[in-house]
Amino acid sequence: MIQFELSGGLSSQQLAMIHDAVLAILEDTGLACEHAPTVAAVTASEGVRFEGGRLRFSPDLVEATIERARAAGRRGTPAERVSVGAPWNCFNIIDLDTDEIRASTAADAVSALKLVASFTRGGPAPVYPCDLDQRIQVLWTEKLCLELAPEFGGGLAIHDPESIRWARDLYAAAGEKYHAGYQFVISPLRLDHVALDLYWRFRDDPLVHISMDLCPIPVGGLTAPLFTSGLLAQGLAESLGALIVAQRLGSSGPDDLLPVRADYGDMRDLTVAYSLPQSVMVQVLLRDLAEHFSGYRHDTIYINTNAKRADALATLDRMAYMLMLGLAGYRNFILGAGQLSMDEIFSPAQFMIDLEIGRYVQAVLDGISWSGDARSIAQAVAEGVAEGSFLAHPTTVEALPEFLQSSLFRRSNVGQWRAAGQRTIEQEAVAKAKAAIASFHRELAPEKQRDLDRVFADACRALGVDLASQPIAATRPASAPEAP
């Protein structure tokens, strides 16, 4: 196979400059922290001082942390095949029947989870049940995941300790441990004291795994410098500072990888400018930085767009992003399939299209076959000429399986397309999404379903929510037998 890849990136001099800048940022500026227990724990050992409301890190400690991160990175195994992951949680959905963009409901949460669980394995629930009382939206969504797709769920932010305990009890009823993830770093260079307080509150709870998400989201021009070297240096400083804090709190293990992330902002609309070509290029540079600071070639990346529909902009963004970054070595495209307008809208059609784009990218990465010698090539051509066509030639039959066979991206002519109903790619994707939702069927064991229902009802009463007044959506067809 002849294979292709994207070359280019940061020089050794540029990497050294970023390295020196990161050391200076962490020593001179550091991370703002308002959480006294965290300050006490982090400064209990040498290498970190608290001055002017900020944690400041010595260059020797940062260098030692980089060496440990490199050792962890070298122990990892990079992914070989392209995977496209479920979206983050959206508050809007494109209606499968009306094509309207509207607030998502509990019923949408059921169908969207069935769709993504039919093709992907793991992640948060795709949409929020905005028609439920806000006090139980996340709890009900976690219960939904436990009922339909236990590999999904977790990661939804709950800031009310009582609700966290109810989520813990829901997972315990299903025989699972509740995973609560919080963004601990807020750009520019600040630790979230609210998230830290929750971490300290639940860190010793045996039924809760509260993880410190160490990956900041610096946005060039808004919460970080717009110039590329400054954006990258701040992002790395935030990640390294957060890793040191996590290690001293006992929340990070020896195999944890150093996260890296950087995005550009749109100063006109105060949004993240995912649809810039620079957004693709900076992710390629992040692979160089990950290798330098953490010993591994970054292979996991989110996918996103500023498009509002499954339109030309969404297609341009997704294909350029996934193909370019796939050629650069990325393989896990997470938290984005079907997700539009940053993370505001879930499009079932775009979800199906994104899966197909992933297959297309994998086909490019697999390469193109190269075989034969001068004599066999000439002989095959002569045989085809004599036959008048190569349709039945043995080389055609042999080579055909390597070509992308997509049921969505067909290559029919106009007559065939008209005879099939003249449907657009988006309409084809909608039809396939509906078929997947209709065919999805999983059920929780009856005794676990009873326990989940009981805990959720208790939670509603404790939180002051009248469960009977809520438009709770059924997770199974009406014909399915109810748990006794």
For each residue, the residues with C-beta under 8 A, 3 or more apart:
1: 366 367 368 369 370
2: 367 368 369 370
3: 365 366 367
4: 327 364 365 367
5: 327 328 329
6: 284 324 327 328 329
7:
8: 284
9: 284 285 287 288
10: 14 15 18 285 288 289 292
11: 14 15
12: 15 16
13: 16 17
14: 10 11 17 18 229
15: 10 11 12 18 19 288 289 292
16: 12 13 19 20
17: 13 14 20 21 229
18: 10 14 15 21 22 229 232 233 236 289 292
19: 15 16 22 23 292 293
20: 16 17 23 24
21: 17 18 24 25 229 230 233 237
22: 18 19 25 26 62 233 236 237 240 293
23: 19 20 26 27 59 62 63
24: 20 21 27 28
25: 21 22 28 29 30 189 233 234 237
26: 22 23 29 30 31 56 57 59 62 237 240 241
27: 23 24 30 56 57 58 59 62
28: 24 25 56
29: 25 26 54 56 189 237
30: 25 26 27 51 54 55 56 57 189 241
31: 26 54 55 185 189 190 191 238 241 242 245
32: 53 54 55 189 190 191
33: 38 39 42 50 53 54 55 190 191 193 196
34: 53 191 193
35: 38 39 191 193 196 197 200
36: 39 40
37: 40 41 196 200
38: 33 35 41 42 191 193 196 200 245 249
39: 33 35 36 42 43 50 55
40: 36 37 43 44
41: 37 38 44 248 249
42: 33 38 39 48 50 55 244 245 248 249
43: 39 40 48 49 50 55
44: 40 41 248
45: 48 248
46: 58 61
47: 57 58 60 61 244
48: 42 43 45 55 56 57 58 61 244 248
49: 43 55 56 58
50: 33 39 42 43 53 54 55 56
51: 30 54 56
52:
53: 32 33 34 50
54: 29 30 31 32 33 50 51 189
55: 30 31 32 33 39 42 43 48 49 50 191 241 245
56: 26 27 28 29 30 48 49 50 51
57: 26 27 30 47 48 61 62 240 241 244
58: 27 46 47 48 49 61 62
59: 23 26 27 62 63
60: 47 63 64
61: 46 47 48 57 58 64 65 244
62: 22 23 26 27 57 58 59 65 66 240 244
63: 23 59 60 66 67
64: 60 61 67 68
65: 61 62 68 69 240 243 244 247
66: 62 63 69 70 240 293 294
67: 63 64 70 71
68: 64 65 71 72 254
69: 65 66 72 73 240 243 257 258 293 294 295
70: 66 67 73 74 293 294 295
71: 67 68 74 75 254 295
72: 68 69 75 76 254 255 256 257 258 294 295
73: 69 70 76 257 258 290 291 294 295 296
74: 70 71 295 296
75: 71 72 255
76: 72 73 255 257 296
77:
78: 296 297 299 329 331
79: 83 299 300 331 332
80: 331
81: 331 362
82: 322 326 331 333 358 359 361 362 365
83: 79 120 331 332 333 334 358
84: 120 303 322 333 336 337 354 355 357 358
85: 120 122 123 332 333 334 335 336 337
86: 116 120 122 123 124 126 152 335 337 338
87: 90 116 123 126 335 336 337 338 339 343 346 351
88: 124 335 336 339 343
89: 124 125 126 127 128 141 156 343
90: 87 93 104 126 127 128 339 343 344 345 346
91: 103 104 127 128 130 344
92: 101 102 103 104 127 341 344 345 346
93: 90 101 102 103 104 108 112 127 345 346 347 348
94: 99 100 101 309 310 340 345 346 347 348 349 350
95: 98 99 100 101 102
96: 111 348 430 433 434
97:
98: 95
99: 94 95
100: 94 95
101: 92 93 94 95 308 309 345
102: 92 93 95
103: 91 92 93 130 131
104: 90 91 92 93 108 109 112 127 128 129 130 346
105: 108 109 129 130 131 471 473
106: 109 110 129 131 132 140 470 471 472 473
107: 110 111 471 473
108: 93 104 105 111 112 127 129
109: 104 105 106 112 113 125 126 127 128 129 141 144 473
110: 106 107 113 114 144 148 473 474 475
111: 96 107 108 114 115 437
112: 93 104 108 109 115 116 125 126 127 346 348
113: 109 110 116 117 125 126 144 145 148 149 152
114: 110 111 117 118 148 436 437 440
115: 111 112 118 119 126 348 351 433 436 437 440
116: 86 87 112 113 119 120 123 126 152 337 338 351
117: 113 114 120 121 148 149 151 152 440 442
118: 114 115 436 437 439 440
119: 115 116 351 355 436
120: 83 84 85 86 116 117 123 337
121: 117 151
122: 85 86 151 152
123: 85 86 87 116 120 152 334 335
124: 86 88 89 152 153 154 155 156 335
125: 89 109 112 113 128 141 144 145 152 153 156
126: 86 87 89 90 109 112 113 115 116 338 346
127: 89 90 91 92 93 104 108 109 112 346
128: 89 90 91 104 109 125 137 141
129: 104 105 106 108 109 132 137 140 141 473
130: 91 103 104 105 137
131: 103 105 106 471
132: 106 129 136 137 140 470 471 472
133: 136 137 465 470
134: 137
135: 163 463 464 465
136: 132 133 139 140 456 459 460 463 465 470
137: 128 129 130 132 133 134 140 141
138: 141 142 156 157 158 163 167
139: 136 142 143 163 166 167 170 456 459
140: 106 129 132 136 137 143 144 456 472
141: 89 109 125 128 129 137 138 144 145 153 156
142: 138 139 145 146 153 154 156 167 170 171 178
143: 139 140 146 147 170 452 456
144: 109 110 113 125 140 141 147 148 475
145: 113 125 141 142 148 149 150 152 153 154
146: 142 143 150 153 170 171 174 176 444 448 452
147: 143 144 444 449 452 475
148: 110 113 114 117 144 145 152 440 442 444 475
149: 113 117 145 152 153 442
150: 145 146 153 174 176
151: 117 121 122
152: 86 113 116 117 122 123 124 125 145 148 149
153: 124 125 141 142 145 146 149 150 156
154: 124 142 145 178 179 180 181
155: 124 179 180 181
156: 89 124 125 138 141 142 153
157: 138 181 182
158: 138 163 164 167 180
159: 194 198
160: 163 164
161: 164 165 198 201 202
162: 165 166 462 463
163: 135 138 139 158 160 166 167 459 463
164: 158 160 161 167 168 178 180 198 202 208
165: 161 162 168 169
166: 139 162 163 169 170 455 458 459 462 463
167: 138 139 142 158 163 164 170 171 178 180
168: 164 165 171 172 178 205 207 208
169: 165 166 172 173 207 455 458 459
170: 139 142 143 146 166 167 173 174 178 452 455 456 459
171: 142 146 167 168 174 176 177 178 207
172: 168 169 175 176 177 178 207
173: 169 170 448 451 452 454 455
174: 146 150 170 171 444 448 451 452
175: 172 448
176: 146 150 171 172
177: 171 172 207 208 209
178: 142 154 164 167 168 170 171 172 207 208 209
179: 154 155 209 211
180: 154 155 158 164 167 198 202 208 209 210 211
181: 154 155 157 210 211 213
182: 157 192 195 198 199 210 211 212 213
183: 186 192 195 213 215 216 217
184: 191 192 195 196 199 212 213 214 242 245 246
185: 31 190 191 192 213 214 215 216 238 239 241 242
186: 183 190 191 192 216
187: 190 216 217 218 219 223 224 234 235 238
188: 218 223 224 234 238
189: 25 29 30 31 32 54 234 237 238 241
190: 31 32 33 185 186 187
191: 31 32 33 34 35 38 55 184 185 186 196 242 245
192: 182 183 184 185 186 195 196
193: 33 34 35 38 196 197
194: 159 197 198
195: 182 183 184 192 198 199 212
196: 33 35 37 38 184 191 192 193 199 200
197: 35 193 194 200 201
198: 159 161 164 180 182 194 195 201 202 210
199: 182 184 195 196 202 203 210 212 249 251
200: 35 37 38 196 197 203
201: 161 197 198
202: 161 164 180 198 199 205 208 210
203: 199 200 210 249 250 251
204:
205: 168 202 208 210
206:
207: 168 169 171 172 177 178
208: 164 168 177 178 180 202 205
209: 177 178 179 180
210: 180 181 182 198 199 202 203 205
211: 179 180 181 182 251
212: 182 184 195 199 242 245 246 249 251 252
213: 181 182 183 184 185 259
214: 184 185 239 242 243 246 252 256 258 259
215: 183 185 239 259 260 261
216: 183 185 186 187 235 238 239 242 261
217: 183 187 223 261 263
218: 187 188 223 224 231 234 235 238 261 262 263
219: 187 222 223 224 263 264 265 272
220: 224 225 226 227 228 230 231 262 263 264 265
221: 224 225 226 264 265 266 267
222: 219 265 267 270
223: 187 188 217 218 219 265
224: 187 188 218 219 220 221 230 231 234 235 262
225: 220 221 230 231 234
226: 220 221 230 231 264 265
227: 220 230 231
228: 220 231 232 278 282 285
229: 14 17 18 21 232 233
230: 21 220 224 225 226 227 233 234
231: 218 220 224 225 226 227 228 234 235 262 264 282
232: 18 228 229 235 236 262 282 285 286 289
233: 18 21 22 25 229 230 236 237
234: 25 187 188 189 218 224 225 230 231 237 238
235: 187 216 218 224 231 232 238 239 260 261 262
236: 18 22 232 233 239 240 260 289 293
237: 21 22 25 26 29 189 233 234 240 241
238: 31 185 187 188 189 216 218 234 235 241 242
239: 185 214 215 216 235 236 242 243 258 259 260 261
240: 22 26 57 62 65 66 69 236 237 243 244 258 293
241: 26 30 31 55 57 185 189 237 238 244 245
242: 31 184 185 191 212 214 216 238 239 245 246
243: 65 69 214 239 240 246 247 252 256 258
244: 42 47 48 57 61 62 65 240 241 247 248
245: 31 38 42 55 184 191 212 241 242 248 249
246: 184 212 214 242 243 249 251 252 256
247: 65 243 244 250 251 252
248: 41 42 44 45 48 244 245
249: 38 41 42 199 203 212 245 246 252
250: 203 247
251: 199 203 211 212 246 247
252: 212 214 243 246 247 249 256
253: 256
254: 68 71 72
255: 72 75 76
256: 72 214 243 246 252 253
257: 69 72 73 76 294 296
258: 69 72 73 214 239 240 243 290 293 294
259: 213 214 215 239
260: 215 235 236 239 286 289 290 293 294 298
261: 215 216 217 218 235 239 286
262: 218 220 224 231 232 235 282 283 286
263: 217 218 219 220 272 273 274 279 282
264: 219 220 221 226 231 272 273 276 278 279 282
265: 219 220 221 222 223 226 270 271 272 273
266: 221 269 270 271 272 273 306
267: 221 222 270
268:
269: 266
270: 222 265 266 267
271: 265 266 306 342
272: 219 263 264 265 266 304 306 342
273: 263 264 265 266 276 279 306
274: 263 279 304 305 306 317 342
275: 279 305 306 307 313 316 317
276: 264 273 279
277: 280 281 320
278: 228 264 281 282
279: 263 264 273 274 275 276 282 283 321
280: 277 283 284 320 321 324 325
281: 277 278 284 285
282: 228 231 232 262 263 264 278 279 285 286
283: 262 279 280 286 287 301 321 325 328 330
284: 6 8 9 280 281 287 288 324 325 328
285: 9 10 228 232 281 282 288 289
286: 232 260 261 262 282 283 289 290 298
287: 9 283 284 290 291 297 298 328 329 330
288: 9 10 15 284 285 291 292
289: 10 15 18 232 236 260 285 286 292 293
290: 73 258 260 286 287 293 294 296 297 298
291: 73 287 288 294 295 296 297 298
292: 10 15 18 19 288 289
293: 19 22 66 69 70 236 240 258 260 289 290
294: 66 69 70 72 73 257 258 260 290 291
295: 69 70 71 72 73 74 291
296: 73 74 76 78 257 290 291 299
297: 78 287 290 291 329
298: 260 286 287 290 291 301 329 330
299: 78 79 296 329 330 331 332
300: 79 330 331 332 334
301: 283 298 325 330 332 333 334
302: 333 334 335 336
303: 84 318 321 322 333 334 335 336 337 339 354
304: 272 274 317 336 339 342 343
305: 274 275 313 314 317 318 339 340 341
306: 266 271 272 273 274 275 313 317 341 342
307: 275 310 311 313 314 317 340 341
308: 101 311 340 341 345
309: 94 101 314 340 347 350
310: 94 307 314 315 340 347 349 350 353 426 429
311: 307 308 314 315
312: 315 316
313: 275 305 306 307 316 317
314: 305 307 309 310 311 317 318 340 347 350 353
315: 310 311 312 318 319 353
316: 275 312 313 319 320
317: 274 275 304 305 306 307 313 314 320 321
318: 303 305 314 315 321 322 350 353 354 357
319: 315 316 322 323 357 360
320: 277 280 316 317 323 324
321: 279 280 283 303 317 318 324 325
322: 82 84 303 318 319 325 326 333 357 358 361
323: 319 320 326 327 360 361 364
324: 6 280 284 320 321 327 328
325: 280 283 284 301 321 322 328 329 330 333
326: 82 322 323 329 330 331 361 362 364 365
327: 4 5 6 323 324 364 365
328: 5 6 283 284 287 324 325
329: 5 6 78 287 297 298 299 325 326
330: 283 287 298 299 300 301 325 326 333
331: 78 79 80 81 82 83 299 300 326
332: 79 83 85 299 300 301
333: 82 83 84 85 301 302 303 322 325 330 336 337 358
334: 83 85 123 300 301 302 303
335: 85 86 87 88 123 124 302 303 339
336: 84 85 87 88 302 303 304 333 339 354
337: 84 85 86 87 116 120 303 333 350 351 354 355 358
338: 86 87 116 126 346 347 348 349 350 351 352 354
339: 87 88 90 303 304 305 335 336 342 343 345 346 347 350
340: 94 305 307 308 309 310 314 344 345 346 347 350
341: 92 305 306 307 308 344 345
342: 271 272 274 304 306 339
343: 87 88 89 90 304 339
344: 90 91 92 340 341
345: 90 92 93 94 101 308 339 340 341
346: 87 90 92 93 94 104 112 126 127 338 339 340 351
347: 93 94 309 310 314 338 339 340 350 351
348: 93 94 96 112 115 338 351 352 429 430 433
349: 94 310 338 352 353 426 427 429 430 433
350: 94 309 310 314 318 337 338 339 340 347 353 354 429
351: 87 115 116 119 337 338 346 347 348 354 355 429 433
352: 338 348 349 355 356 408 429 430 432 433
353: 310 314 315 318 349 350 356 357 408 425 426 429
354: 84 303 318 336 337 338 350 351 357 358
355: 84 119 337 351 352 358 359
356: 352 353 359 360 406 408 409
357: 84 318 319 322 353 354 360 361
358: 82 83 84 322 333 337 354 355 361 362
359: 82 355 356 362 363 404 406
360: 319 323 356 357 363 364 404 406 409
361: 82 322 323 326 357 358 364 365
362: 81 82 326 358 359 365 366
363: 359 360 366 404
364: 4 323 326 327 360 361 367
365: 3 4 82 326 327 361 362
366: 1 3 362 363 402
367: 1 2 3 4 364
368: 1 2 402
369: 1 2 399 402
370: 1 2
371:
372: 376 377 380
373: 376 377
374: 377 378
375: 378 379
376: 372 373 379 380
377: 372 373 374 380 381
378: 374 375 381 382
379: 375 376 382 383
380: 372 376 377 383 384 393 395
381: 377 378 384 385
382: 378 379 385 386
383: 379 380 386 387 393
384: 380 381 387 389 390 393
385: 381 382 388
386: 382 383
387: 383 384 390 392 393
388: 385
389: 384 392
390: 384 387 393 395 396
391: 396
392: 387 389 396 397
393: 380 383 384 387 390 396 397
394: 397 398
395: 380 390 398 399
396: 390 391 392 393 399 400
397: 392 393 394 400
398: 394 395
399: 369 395 396 402 403
400: 396 397 403
401:
402: 366 368 369 399
403: 399 400
404: 359 360 363 409
405:
406: 356 359 360 409 410
407: 410 432
408: 352 353 356 425 428 429 432
409: 356 360 404 406 425
410: 406 407 417
411:
412: 416 417 420
413: 416 417
414: 417 418
415: 418 419
416: 412 413 419 420
417: 410 412 413 414 420 422
418: 414 415 421 422
419: 415 416
420: 412 416 417 423
421: 418
422: 417 418
423: 420 427 428 431
424: 427 428
425: 353 408 409 428 429
426: 310 349 353 429 430
427: 349 423 424 430 431
428: 408 423 424 425 431 432
429: 310 348 349 350 351 352 353 408 425 426 432 433
430: 96 348 349 352 426 427 433 434
431: 423 427 428 434 435
432: 352 407 408 428 429 435 436
433: 96 115 348 349 351 352 429 430 436 437
434: 96 430 431 437 438
435: 431 432 438 439
436: 114 115 118 119 432 433 439 440
437: 111 114 115 118 433 434 440
438: 434 435
439: 118 435 436
440: 114 115 117 118 148 436 437
441: 476 480
442: 117 148 149
443: 449 476 480
444: 146 147 148 174 448 449 452 483
445: 448 449
446: 449 450 483 484
447: 450 451
448: 146 173 174 175 444 445 451 452
449: 147 443 444 445 446 452 453 483
450: 446 447 453 454 483
451: 173 174 447 448 454 455
452: 143 146 147 170 173 174 444 448 449 455 456
453: 449 450 456 457
454: 173 450 451 457 458
455: 166 169 170 173 451 452 458 459
456: 136 139 140 143 170 452 453 459 460 467
457: 453 454 460 461 467
458: 166 169 454 455 461 462
459: 136 139 163 166 169 170 455 456 462 463
460: 136 456 457 463 465 466 467 470
461: 457 458 464 465 467
462: 162 166 458 459
463: 135 136 162 163 166 459 460
464: 135 461
465: 133 135 136 460 461 470
466: 460 469 470
467: 456 457 460 461 470 472
468:
469: 466
470: 106 132 133 136 460 465 466 467
471: 105 106 107 131 132
472: 106 132 140 467
473: 105 106 107 109 110 129
474: 110 477 478
475: 110 144 147 148
476: 441 443 480
477: 474 480
478: 474
479:
480: 441 443 476 477
481:
482:
483: 444 446 449 450
484: 446
